[in-house]
Amino acid sequence: MHESADEHTLMRILGNNEELAAHNREHFDELGLWAINLMSAPGAGKTRLLENILSSWTEIKPYVIEGDMVGELDAIRLRRTGAEVLQICTGRSCHLDAQMVGRVLHGDSLQGKDVVFIENVGNLVCPAEFWLGEHMRIVLLSVTEGDDKPIKYPVIFHKCDAVIFTKCDLLPYVDFNVATAASNVNALNPKARIFEISAINQQGIPDFVSWLKSRLVKYKDERRSELCASPSRPE
Amino acid sequence: MHEASIANSILQIVTDKLSTTPHSQAARRVHIIVGAFRNVDLDSLQFAFDNLRGLYHGCVNCELEADMISARAICLEGNHKYSPDFAHAFRCPVCQGPIGKLLCGEELDVITITLEANPVEANSMEGIFNA
């Protein structure tokens, strides 16, 4: 037998993704772009919510990165709002990663934009493991999925800034208790903001968009403070 | 199945270590820890690792040893230390408070890589790996 020995080498397995995500974050910040990662199971309403946001929040210059395994169906829908949309097809991969997003950040398309919406591949498991460099994570849970989903998929709900219960116009017809769902989110992530919306009757969407606006103002204020504090700031 | 991405990342770390360790020719074992609060299924990870290792130089016989680390948390309301689990909907079993802070359970790290020495050079390299 050949000689062998153990190399003690504590290394983060996804360290490479985290480095690339940090690079993406630097790029977002250099351009003054606020990045939001939208995640959910397939069919929870991410694209529909984005259509509503893009149609009602006309003061911003948005850019959308659309993640799907195959095809451009969602990108085509979102382009109808007038937004610039870039499609990433992940092929066999069940999530976006920092490298996929990083590849599309260095063109001229992002110049002059305010907000980047990243619609992740529909999946409540894998996307939670891969930071893309975003400033905010939002998880959508449609009422047709059941109020137990937060405790069945705890990681994604633990690592987000807001949870949106979607398709609330269907509440009279499905077995979904809003208080139970909210309690399950709260058990994992007491800081998460919770919204109840319906894209059909617009319930909750103005409140949610107002909240996004306030968070964008906060981001811009923080960026301004950081730039003022930077020693390399030109006189 | 993001376990394939994770297996690729592990194998890349192993081949990087091989390429930077003098006189090593192959990897025999890689030991990792996985926190219970990560979305990683160990059986799926093992399956992915076994099917991908042949694609990486020096890793065809490398064994994966994975240990799961239980989650521990401090609850927000009572500052109790506890193990969040599905049975209690991840709440503190003492006061029903939510998770305030996870103390552990989010690990996803390579701990040890066992390398095999080149047989031709092995006699002249005693102690290299233990340096």
Interface residues (C-beta under 8 A of the other chain):
Chain A: H2 E3 S4 A5 D6 E7 H8 T9 L10 M11 R12 I13 L14 N16 N17 S93 C94 H95 D97 V125 C126 A128 E129 F130 I151 K152 P154 V155 I156 H158 S183 N184 N186 A187 L188 N189 P190
Chain B: M1 H2 S5 I6 S9 I10 Q12 I13 K17 T21 Q25 R28 I32 F37 R38 N39 V40 L76 P84 F86 A89 F90 R91 P98 I99 G100 L102 L108 D109 V110 I111 T112 I113 T114 L115 E116 A117 N118 P119 A122 M125 E126 I128 F129 N130
